Amino acid sequence: MKSISIKEILSTEPKHQEVTINGWVKTFRSNRFIALNDGSTIHNIQCVVDFEQFDEELLKQIATGAALKITGTLVESQGRGQSVEIQTNDIFVHGSADPETYPIQPKKHSMEFLREKAHLRIRTNTFSAVMRVRSALAFAVHKYFTDNGFYYFHAPIITGSDAEGAGEMFRVTTLDEKNPPLDENGEVNHKEDFFGKETNLTVSGQLEAEAYAMALGKVYTFGPTFRAENSNTSRHLAEFWMIEPEMAFHDLDANMDLAEDFIKGVLSYVLENCADDLAFLEKRLLDEEKTKPQAERSDMALIEKLKFIVDNNFKRVTYTEAIEILRNSKPNKKKKFKYPINEWGADLQSEHERFLVEKHFKCPVILFDYPAKIKAFYMRLNEDGETVRAMDILFPGIGEIVGGSQREERLDVLKEKMAALNIPEEELWWYLDLRKFGTAVHSGFGLGFERLVLFATGMGNIRDVIPFPRTPQNAEF
């Protein structure tokens, strides 16, 4: 008999029909009640066993973590918490799990412990819920862009350029690390490397996406990016996924419109399609909040927070206005900020971004027109010569979730900016070509996918919203 998912069976009307399911044991109580889950839903199905019908040796194999196939009769449940249950007629053990050594027991585990068991943590309710939401968000990203006329573009993962100018990149090489070839100056001769030049894992697909936008109109990338930043904070990963749309004939205002509509669109999809998982994650978050001091507790429950984002307009504020607000704020005057705001031109930190969102405006904020000196070379210079057409979207609990800009489409201005930053023209000759041949106003933004998942699930650490986190000193799985 063909098996069906537990998600499907829980919504099936019980008519004493025979059904077959597969899944993993969550609990086995009193040699009578098996709670089985197959990953299709946060909910388990109860399978009632008449232990006298089954061999004792078989029952010994049924413990938390074991994989089973169960065939039985679907009936109305006699217990609380579920509408249907299965009267078990046959049990097949795909694989047993030794209760003495199986680490994911039905009890509370710390996040730190579960990160050490990342290959098994998905079997917990928390991580299965998070990863189903992550999957739904990923689908919603593709759906949104497809519905809005974008083409999906696969940006290269190996690159010879540093789009962000960060210099914190992972090298890609086939040279002998113990005895690399040297040039006449005693430096490593990258001409003898696989690509004939120094290459790295990409930090962004933006520059390449610009090339495709200038032919296809509207494109987006959604793929892995890498940053060799030695940071162990709860907001940073060495390997993460980026969503990066690029649009020809879009200025900064159109860029901000799209970014806001995009975020609302994907969060709406999750609210509509992940109700059970969000309800579970909300309860988990509320239980966690109870252990915090009153001052540190969130003003909104998880689902309320997501609806608040979807239903309200984002506040748009210039960087200059934001600096004045921060400079005159109580935390700044009382020196509560770790990084005090004293003058225009300061690079805003997470504490400043969260103050603007959570304390001052109490809604998502889009900051725009940043000082040119703290932003990347490719952002369009404003007429004042001091600011660029950049924008960041700030979220409660997260800080910056989106960074974008109108790109500099003027060849002469772009060359001047590259020269000022000592970026050789020969390294980005093809990027400059885009300004020579049919240049036009164009814009785009980048959204770190894990930060979006972090916000949508209410999790506190970015390492817990990606299947196998890559962080300094950690690439175990």
C-alpha positions as CSV (number, residue, x, y, z in Angstrom):
1,M,0.0,0.0,0.0
2,K,1.3,3.5,-0.9
3,S,2.2,5.6,2.2
4,I,0.8,9.1,2.7
5,S,2.2,12.0,4.6
6,I,1.3,12.7,8.2
7,K,0.3,16.2,7.2
8,E,-2.3,14.8,4.8
9,I,-3.5,12.1,7.1
10,L,-4.2,14.5,9.9
11,S,-6.7,16.3,7.7
12,T,-8.3,13.1,6.5
13,E,-11.8,12.1,7.7
14,P,-11.5,8.9,9.7
15,K,-13.7,6.1,8.1
16,H,-11.9,3.1,9.5
17,Q,-9.9,3.0,6.3
18,E,-6.5,1.2,6.1
19,V,-3.5,3.6,5.8
20,T,0.3,3.3,5.7
21,I,2.7,5.9,7.0
22,N,6.4,6.2,7.5
23,G,8.2,8.4,10.0
24,W,10.5,8.6,13.0
25,V,9.4,7.9,16.6
26,K,9.1,10.9,18.8
27,T,8.0,9.0,21.9
28,F,6.8,5.5,22.7
29,R,4.7,5.5,25.9
30,S,3.6,2.5,28.0
31,N,4.4,0.1,25.1
32,R,1.2,1.3,23.7
33,F,1.3,4.9,22.2
34,I,3.8,5.7,19.4
35,A,4.0,9.4,18.4
36,L,5.3,9.4,14.8
37,N,6.5,12.3,12.7
38,D,7.7,12.4,9.1
39,G,8.7,16.0,8.8
40,S,5.7,17.1,6.7
41,T,4.2,18.9,9.7
42,I,4.9,20.1,13.2
43,H,2.2,17.7,14.5
44,N,2.7,14.0,15.3
45,I,0.2,11.3,14.7
46,Q,-0.6,8.9,17.5
47,C,-0.4,5.2,16.6
48,V,-2.0,2.9,19.2
49,V,-0.3,-0.5,19.6
50,D,-1.8,-3.6,21.2
51,F,1.5,-4.9,22.5
52,E,0.1,-8.5,22.8
53,Q,-0.2,-8.6,19.0
54,F,3.5,-7.9,18.5
55,D,6.7,-9.7,19.3
56,E,8.5,-8.4,22.3
57,E,11.8,-8.2,20.4
58,L,10.2,-6.0,17.8
59,L,8.8,-3.6,20.5
60,K,12.3,-3.3,21.9
61,Q,13.5,-1.8,18.7
62,I,10.9,1.0,18.9
63,A,12.5,3.9,20.7
64,T,12.8,7.7,20.1
65,G,14.6,8.2,16.8
66,A,13.7,4.9,15.2
67,A,12.4,4.9,11.7
68,L,9.1,2.9,11.2
69,K,6.6,2.0,8.6
70,I,3.2,1.6,10.2
71,T,0.0,0.2,8.6
72,G,-3.3,0.4,10.5
73,T,-6.8,1.7,10.7
74,L,-7.5,5.4,10.7
75,V,-10.1,6.2,13.5
76,E,-11.3,9.1,15.5
77,S,-9.0,9.8,18.3
78,Q,-10.0,8.9,21.8
79,G,-7.4,11.2,23.4
80,R,-6.8,14.9,23.6
81,G,-4.7,16.9,21.2
82,Q,-5.5,15.1,17.9
83,S,-8.6,14.4,15.9
84,V,-7.5,11.1,14.4
85,E,-5.2,8.3,15.3
86,I,-4.1,4.9,13.9
87,Q,-5.0,1.5,15.4
88,T,-1.8,-0.3,14.5
89,N,-2.0,-3.6,12.6
90,D,1.6,-3.9,11.3
91,I,5.0,-2.4,12.2
92,F,8.1,-2.5,10.1
93,V,11.4,-1.1,11.6
94,H,13.4,0.6,8.9
95,G,16.1,1.5,11.4
96,S,16.3,1.4,15.2
97,A,17.9,4.0,17.4
98,D,19.7,3.0,20.6
99,P,18.1,5.0,23.4
100,E,21.4,5.0,25.3
101,T,23.3,6.8,22.6
102,Y,20.6,8.6,20.5
103,P,21.3,12.3,21.5
104,I,17.9,13.9,20.5
105,Q,15.8,12.7,23.4
106,P,12.3,14.1,24.1
107,K,13.5,16.8,26.5
108,K,14.7,20.4,26.3
109,H,18.2,20.7,24.7
110,S,20.3,23.9,24.6
111,M,20.9,25.6,21.2
112,E,24.7,25.1,21.8
113,F,24.2,21.4,22.2
114,L,22.1,21.1,19.1
115,R,24.6,23.0,17.0
116,E,27.1,20.2,17.9
117,K,24.5,17.8,16.5
118,A,23.6,19.7,13.4
119,H,23.1,16.5,11.5
120,L,20.3,15.4,13.9
121,R,18.9,18.7,15.2
122,I,16.4,18.9,12.3
123,R,14.5,16.1,14.1
124,T,13.5,18.5,16.9
125,N,10.3,20.4,16.7
126,T,12.1,23.8,16.7
127,F,14.4,23.1,13.9
128,S,11.9,21.2,11.7
129,A,9.6,24.3,12.0
130,V,12.4,26.7,11.2
131,M,13.5,24.8,8.2
132,R,10.0,24.4,6.8
133,V,9.6,28.2,7.1
134,R,13.0,28.6,5.5
135,S,11.8,26.4,2.6
136,A,8.6,28.4,2.2
137,L,10.4,31.7,2.2
138,A,12.8,30.4,-0.5
139,F,9.8,29.4,-2.6
140,A,8.2,32.8,-2.0
141,V,11.3,34.6,-3.2
142,H,11.2,32.8,-6.5
143,K,7.4,33.2,-6.8
144,Y,7.5,37.0,-6.1
145,F,10.2,37.7,-8.7
146,T,8.7,35.4,-11.3
147,D,5.2,37.0,-10.8
148,N,6.8,40.4,-11.2
149,G,8.6,39.8,-14.5
150,F,12.1,39.0,-13.2
151,Y,14.5,36.5,-14.7
152,Y,16.5,34.2,-12.4
153,F,20.2,34.7,-13.0
154,H,23.0,32.4,-11.7
155,A,25.9,34.5,-10.7
156,P,29.3,32.9,-10.6
157,I,30.5,31.7,-7.2
158,I,34.2,32.0,-8.2
159,T,35.2,35.6,-8.9
160,G,38.2,37.8,-9.6
161,S,36.6,40.9,-8.1
162,D,35.6,42.1,-4.7
163,A,32.2,43.7,-5.1
164,E,32.0,45.0,-1.5
165,G,35.6,46.2,-1.3
166,A,35.8,44.4,2.0
167,G,38.9,42.4,1.3
168,E,37.7,39.5,3.5
169,M,37.4,36.8,0.9
170,F,38.2,33.1,0.7
171,R,40.9,32.3,-1.8
172,V,40.4,29.8,-4.5
173,T,43.6,28.2,-5.7
174,T,45.2,24.9,-6.9
175,L,48.8,26.1,-6.2
176,D,50.9,24.0,-3.9
177,E,50.5,25.7,-0.5
178,K,54.0,24.4,0.7
179,N,55.9,25.3,-2.5
180,P,53.9,27.8,-4.7
181,P,55.5,29.2,-7.8
182,L,57.1,32.6,-7.4
183,D,57.7,35.4,-9.8
184,E,60.8,37.5,-10.3
185,N,59.9,39.6,-7.3
186,G,59.5,36.6,-5.0
187,E,55.7,36.9,-4.9
188,V,53.3,34.1,-5.5
189,N,52.9,33.8,-9.3
190,H,49.1,33.6,-9.8
191,K,49.6,33.3,-13.5
192,E,50.4,29.7,-12.9
193,D,47.2,29.1,-10.9
194,F,44.2,27.3,-12.4
195,F,42.5,30.5,-13.6
196,G,45.7,32.4,-14.4
197,K,44.9,35.0,-11.8
198,E,44.0,35.4,-8.1
199,T,40.4,34.3,-7.5
200,N,38.1,34.1,-4.5
201,L,34.7,32.9,-3.4
202,T,32.2,35.6,-4.1
203,V,30.8,38.0,-1.5
204,S,28.1,39.2,-4.0
205,G,26.6,38.5,-7.4
206,Q,25.7,42.1,-7.9
207,L,28.3,43.3,-10.5
208,E,27.5,40.3,-12.8
209,A,23.8,40.8,-12.2
210,E,24.1,44.4,-13.4
211,A,25.4,43.1,-16.7
212,Y,22.4,40.9,-17.2
213,A,19.9,43.6,-16.0
214,M,21.3,45.8,-18.8
215,A,20.0,43.3,-21.3
216,L,17.1,41.4,-19.7
217,G,15.7,44.4,-17.8
218,K,15.0,42.8,-14.4
219,V,17.0,39.9,-13.0
220,Y,17.7,38.4,-9.6
221,T,20.3,36.1,-8.0
222,F,19.7,33.9,-5.1
223,G,22.7,31.8,-4.1
224,P,25.5,31.2,-1.7
225,T,28.0,33.9,-0.8
226,F,31.1,33.9,1.4
227,R,32.9,36.2,3.7
228,A,36.1,35.4,5.6
229,E,35.2,37.7,8.5
230,N,36.5,36.5,11.8
231,S,33.3,37.3,13.6
232,N,31.6,35.1,16.2
233,T,28.5,37.2,16.7
234,S,24.9,35.9,16.6
235,R,24.4,37.8,13.3
236,H,27.3,36.6,11.1
237,L,28.1,33.6,9.0
238,A,31.0,32.8,6.8
239,E,28.7,31.1,4.2
240,F,25.3,32.5,3.7
241,W,22.6,33.0,1.0
242,M,21.9,36.4,-0.7
243,I,18.9,37.6,-2.7
244,E,20.1,40.3,-5.1
245,P,17.7,41.8,-7.7
246,E,19.0,44.3,-10.3
247,M,16.6,46.4,-12.4
248,A,17.4,48.5,-15.4
249,F,15.5,51.9,-15.7
250,H,14.8,51.9,-11.9
251,D,16.0,54.9,-9.8
252,L,16.4,54.8,-6.0
253,D,12.7,55.6,-5.3
254,A,11.6,52.6,-7.5
255,N,14.3,50.5,-5.7
256,M,12.9,51.3,-2.3
257,D,9.4,50.7,-3.5
258,L,10.3,47.2,-4.8
259,A,12.3,46.2,-1.7
260,E,9.4,47.1,0.6
261,D,6.9,45.3,-1.6
262,F,9.1,42.3,-1.9
263,I,9.6,41.9,1.9
264,K,5.8,42.3,2.5
265,G,5.1,39.8,-0.3
266,V,7.3,37.0,1.0
267,L,6.3,37.5,4.6
268,S,2.6,37.4,3.6
269,Y,3.3,34.1,1.9
270,V,4.7,32.6,5.0
271,L,1.8,33.9,7.1
272,E,-0.6,32.2,4.8
273,N,1.2,28.9,4.3
274,C,3.1,28.2,7.6
275,A,0.4,28.9,10.2
276,D,1.2,25.7,12.3
277,D,4.9,26.2,12.3
278,L,4.6,29.9,13.1
279,A,2.2,29.2,16.0
280,F,4.7,26.7,17.4
281,L,7.6,29.1,17.1
282,E,5.5,31.9,18.6
283,K,4.8,29.8,21.7
284,R,8.4,28.8,21.9
285,L,9.4,32.5,21.8
286,L,6.8,33.5,24.4
287,D,8.2,30.8,26.8
288,E,11.7,32.1,26.2
289,E,10.6,35.7,26.8
290,K,9.3,34.8,30.2
291,T,12.8,34.1,31.4
292,K,14.0,37.6,30.4
293,P,13.8,40.8,32.4
294,Q,10.7,42.8,31.6
295,A,12.7,45.5,29.9
296,E,14.2,43.0,27.4
297,R,11.0,41.4,26.4
298,S,9.5,42.1,22.9
299,D,6.5,44.3,22.6
300,M,4.9,42.0,20.0
301,A,4.4,38.3,19.6
302,L,5.9,36.7,16.5
303,I,2.9,36.5,14.3
304,E,1.7,40.0,15.3
305,K,5.2,41.3,14.4
306,L,5.1,39.7,11.0
307,K,1.6,41.2,10.3
308,F,2.8,44.6,11.5
309,I,5.5,44.5,8.8
310,V,3.1,43.4,6.1
311,D,0.3,45.9,7.1
312,N,2.3,49.1,7.6
313,N,4.3,51.4,5.4
314,F,8.1,51.7,6.1
315,K,9.3,55.1,7.3
316,R,11.7,56.7,4.8
317,V,14.3,58.9,6.4
318,T,17.5,60.4,5.0
319,Y,20.8,59.6,6.7
320,T,21.2,63.2,7.6
321,E,17.9,63.3,9.5
322,A,18.8,60.0,11.2
323,I,22.1,61.4,12.5
324,E,20.3,64.4,14.0
325,I,17.8,62.1,15.7
326,L,20.6,59.9,17.1
327,R,22.8,62.8,18.1
328,N,20.0,64.3,20.2
329,S,18.7,61.0,21.6
330,K,18.8,60.2,25.3
331,P,21.1,57.2,24.9
332,N,23.6,59.3,23.0
333,K,23.5,62.2,25.4
334,K,23.8,59.9,28.4
335,K,26.6,58.0,26.7
336,K,24.7,54.7,26.6
337,F,25.7,53.9,23.0
338,K,28.8,51.9,22.7
339,Y,29.6,54.0,19.6
340,P,28.6,57.6,20.3
341,I,27.3,59.7,17.5
342,N,29.2,63.0,17.4
343,E,29.2,64.1,13.8
344,W,27.8,63.7,10.3
345,G,29.6,60.9,8.4
346,A,29.6,58.3,11.2
347,D,29.0,54.7,10.1
348,L,25.8,53.6,11.8
349,Q,26.1,50.5,14.1
350,S,23.4,47.9,14.9
351,E,22.7,49.7,18.2
352,H,21.9,52.9,16.3
353,E,19.8,51.1,13.7
354,R,17.7,49.3,16.3
355,F,17.2,52.5,18.3
356,L,15.7,54.2,15.2
357,V,13.4,51.2,14.5
358,E,12.5,50.0,18.0
359,K,12.5,53.2,20.1
360,H,12.1,56.3,17.9
361,F,9.9,55.4,14.9
362,K,8.6,52.0,16.2
363,C,8.3,50.7,12.6
364,P,10.6,49.5,9.8
365,V,12.8,52.3,8.5
366,I,14.4,52.9,5.2
367,L,17.5,55.1,5.5
368,F,18.8,56.7,2.3
369,D,21.3,59.2,0.9
370,Y,24.4,58.1,2.9
371,P,27.8,59.7,2.9
372,A,29.8,58.6,-0.1
373,K,32.9,57.9,2.0
374,I,31.2,55.0,3.9
375,K,29.6,53.4,0.9
376,A,30.8,51.3,-2.0
377,F,32.3,52.8,-5.2
378,Y,29.4,51.7,-7.5
379,M,26.7,53.8,-5.8
380,R,25.5,56.8,-7.7
381,L,26.9,60.1,-6.5
382,N,24.3,62.8,-5.6
383,E,24.5,66.4,-6.9
384,D,25.9,67.5,-3.6
385,G,29.1,65.5,-4.2
386,E,29.0,64.2,-0.7
387,T,26.2,61.6,-0.5
388,V,25.3,58.6,-2.7
389,R,21.9,57.2,-3.7
390,A,22.2,54.3,-1.2
391,M,19.4,52.8,1.0
392,D,19.3,50.4,3.9
393,I,16.1,48.8,5.4
394,L,16.2,48.4,9.1
395,F,14.0,45.9,11.0
396,P,13.2,45.5,14.7
397,G,15.5,42.9,16.4
398,I,17.7,42.7,13.3
399,G,19.0,46.1,12.4
400,E,20.0,46.2,8.7
401,I,18.2,43.5,6.6
402,V,18.5,45.1,3.2
403,G,21.3,47.2,1.6
404,G,21.0,48.7,-1.9
405,S,21.5,51.6,-4.1
406,Q,21.0,53.3,-7.4
407,R,24.1,52.3,-9.3
408,E,26.5,54.9,-10.8
409,E,25.7,54.8,-14.6
410,R,28.0,57.7,-15.6
411,L,31.3,56.4,-17.0
412,D,33.4,59.5,-16.1
413,V,32.1,59.6,-12.5
414,L,32.6,55.9,-12.0
415,K,36.2,56.1,-13.2
416,E,36.9,59.0,-10.9
417,K,35.5,57.1,-7.9
418,M,37.5,54.0,-8.8
419,A,40.7,56.0,-9.1
420,A,40.1,57.7,-5.7
421,L,39.8,54.2,-4.1
422,N,42.8,52.8,-6.1
423,I,40.6,50.2,-7.9
424,P,42.4,49.4,-11.2
425,E,40.3,49.9,-14.3
426,E,41.8,46.8,-15.9
427,E,40.3,44.6,-13.2
428,L,36.7,45.8,-13.9
429,W,37.1,46.6,-17.6
430,W,33.9,44.7,-18.4
431,Y,32.0,46.6,-15.7
432,L,33.1,49.9,-17.2
433,D,31.9,48.6,-20.6
434,L,28.4,48.6,-19.3
435,R,28.7,52.4,-18.9
436,K,30.1,52.8,-22.5
437,F,27.5,50.8,-24.4
438,G,23.9,51.7,-23.7
439,T,24.2,52.9,-20.2
440,A,21.0,53.7,-18.2
441,V,19.7,54.4,-14.8
442,H,19.6,51.1,-12.8
443,S,19.3,50.0,-9.2
444,G,19.3,46.9,-7.0
445,F,19.6,45.6,-3.5
446,G,20.9,42.7,-1.5
447,L,19.0,40.9,1.3
448,G,20.7,38.3,3.5
449,F,18.4,35.4,3.4
450,E,19.3,34.1,6.8
451,R,18.5,37.5,8.4
452,L,15.0,37.2,6.8
453,V,14.6,33.7,8.1
454,L,15.8,34.9,11.5
455,F,13.1,37.6,11.6
456,A,10.4,35.3,10.3
457,T,11.0,32.6,12.9
458,G,11.9,34.7,15.9
459,M,15.2,32.7,16.5
460,G,17.9,34.5,18.3
461,N,21.0,33.3,16.5
462,I,21.7,33.2,12.8
463,R,23.5,29.8,13.2
464,D,20.1,28.3,13.9
465,V,18.4,29.2,10.7
466,I,20.8,27.7,8.2
467,P,21.1,23.9,8.0
468,F,24.9,23.6,8.6
469,P,26.4,26.8,9.8
470,R,29.9,27.8,8.7
471,T,31.6,30.1,11.2
472,P,35.2,30.7,12.4
473,Q,36.8,27.4,13.5
474,N,33.6,25.5,12.5
475,A,33.0,23.5,9.3
476,E,32.3,20.2,11.0
477,F,29.4,18.9,8.8
